[in-house]
Amino acid sequence: MWDRCTSEPDYIPPVGDSAKQAGERLASLLTELANEEPENSNIIVVTHGGLITDFLVQTFTERELNVWHSDFIAMQNQLIPECSITTLIHDQGKCTIEAFASTVHLDSNDVKE
């Protein structure tokens, strides 16, 4: 069912939203938060990778996404590792991706004892 939801963004599974609906819901939340918080605020939203990719696919063009992976749309369900961080900049109603699925913070060489 996961693969079908990914390949058919309008497909609504028996329980839950379509990928398109989920992405639009996250976009709406991010816009609401950006409008409520003071300018230049940092907002942290924690969610699973599927919802992040649903949002990205609904918000950005394939060309914009392919900057982060050469075949983003086809590979989207494999691109976000657990505990990764995707950073977005919201400025005057427009979102840009600053970092995608970064795991630098998980690098054991950076952990201080």
C-alpha positions in Angstrom: 0.0 0.0 0.0 2.9 2.3 0.8 4.3 1.9 -2.7 0.9 2.6 -4.2 0.5 5.8 -2.2 3.9 6.9 -3.3 3.3 6.2 -7.0 -0.3 7.5 -7.0 -0.4 10.7 -4.9 -4.2 10.9 -5.2 -4.8 7.3 -3.9 -6.5 7.4 -0.6 -5.7 4.2 1.5 -8.4 2.6 3.6 -7.0 4.4 6.7 -5.4 7.9 6.4 -4.8 10.5 3.7 -3.5 10.3 0.2 0.2 11.4 -0.2 -1.2 14.6 -1.8 -3.5 15.3 1.1 -0.8 14.6 3.7 1.7 16.9 1.9 -0.8 19.7 1.6 -1.7 19.3 5.3 2.0 19.7 6.3 2.3 22.7 3.9 -0.7 24.3 5.5 0.8 23.8 9.0 4.1 25.2 8.1 2.5 28.3 6.5 0.4 28.8 9.6 3.4 28.5 11.9 5.5 30.8 9.8 2.7 33.4 9.8 2.2 33.2 13.6 5.8 33.4 14.7 8.0 36.5 14.6 10.1 37.0 11.5 13.4 35.1 11.5 12.1 32.5 14.0 13.4 29.0 14.0 10.5 26.4 14.1 11.2 22.7 14.6 8.6 20.2 13.4 9.3 16.5 13.9 7.6 13.9 11.7 8.4 10.8 9.7 10.2 10.7 6.3 7.1 9.8 4.4 5.3 12.9 5.4 8.4 15.0 4.6 8.6 13.6 1.1 4.8 14.0 0.6 5.3 17.7 1.4 8.4 18.1 -0.7 6.8 16.4 -3.8 3.6 18.6 -3.5 5.6 21.8 -2.9 8.6 21.7 -5.2 9.1 21.0 -8.8 10.8 17.8 -9.9 13.7 19.9 -11.2 14.1 21.5 -7.7 14.0 18.1 -6.0 16.4 16.6 -8.4 19.1 19.0 -7.1 19.0 16.8 -3.9 18.8 13.5 -5.7 19.0 12.8 -9.5 15.8 10.7 -9.5 13.9 12.2 -6.5 10.4 11.3 -7.4 11.1 7.6 -8.2 13.3 7.2 -5.2 11.4 9.3 -2.7 10.5 6.5 -0.3 14.2 5.6 0.2 15.7 9.0 0.6 15.1 10.1 4.2 17.1 8.1 6.8 15.8 7.9 10.4 16.8 10.9 12.5 17.8 12.9 9.5 17.2 16.7 9.3 15.6 18.5 6.4 15.9 22.3 6.8 13.5 24.7 5.0 13.6 28.4 4.7 10.2 30.2 4.6 10.5 33.7 3.3 7.6 35.9 2.2 5.3 32.9 1.5 8.0 30.9 -0.5 9.8 27.8 0.8 13.3 26.7 -0.2 15.2 23.7 0.8 18.4 24.6 2.7 19.4 21.0 3.6 17.9 17.7 2.7 18.0 14.5 4.9 21.2 15.5 6.6 22.7 13.0 9.0 25.9 14.9 9.8 24.7 15.3 13.4 24.7 11.5 13.7 28.4 11.1 12.7 30.0 9.2 15.6 33.3 11.1 15.0 31.6 14.3 16.1 30.3 12.9 19.4 32.2 14.3 22.4 32.6 12.1 25.4 
